[in-house]
Amino acid sequence: MLRFMDWSVVVMGCLLVLGSLGGRWWERAKVSRGDNSDPGMRYFWAWLPLLIGLGMISAKLPSLLHAPHPIIEVVDALNFVLAVAVLVFAVRSGRGFFRSRSTT
């Protein structure tokens, strides 16, 4: 049962990555048609699911594939860097969102 739950996390991460790629394709199609919405938020919403999906995949997949311990440690360190990148993206977009709300 536990293996099923671990693999479901990997599958959800894969779905987030695929959804992000589809979202980037959709945004490019909207921009080419002349959509003038906020490019910063478009950038954020295109990359956030991709980074979260990669984090979910890298958190579970090495141990499920019985990788050696040093490889798991390296992937965990990269996953931490990925988490910090997501935090920076979230803070930057939140700052821009609240800044634009306070000027109106």
C-alpha positions, 0 to 999 in steps of 0.5 A, a space after each residue: 500500500 505504501 508503494 502505491 502512495 509513493 508512486 501516486 506522488 510521482 504520477 501527480 508530479 508528472 501530471 503537473 509537469 505535463 500540465 505546465 508544458 500544456 499551459 506554456 503552449 496555451 500562453 504562447 498561443 494567447 500571446 500570439 493572438 494579442 493577449 495583453 495580460 500581465 507577463 509577470 504572472 504569466 511567467 509565474 503560472 507557467 513555471 510554478 507547476 513545472 518546478 513543483 512537479 519536478 520537486 515531487 518527482 525528485 523527492 520520491 523517485 530515487 528511493 523508489 528505484 533503489 538508488 544508492 544513498 549518495 545519489 539520494 543525498 544529491 537529489 535531496 540537495 537539488 530538491 532543496 535548491 528547487 524549493 528555494 527557487 519556488 519560494 523566490 518566485 512566490 515572493 516576487 510574484 506576491 510582492 508584485 501583486 500587492 504592489 499593483 493592488 496598493 497603487 489603485 
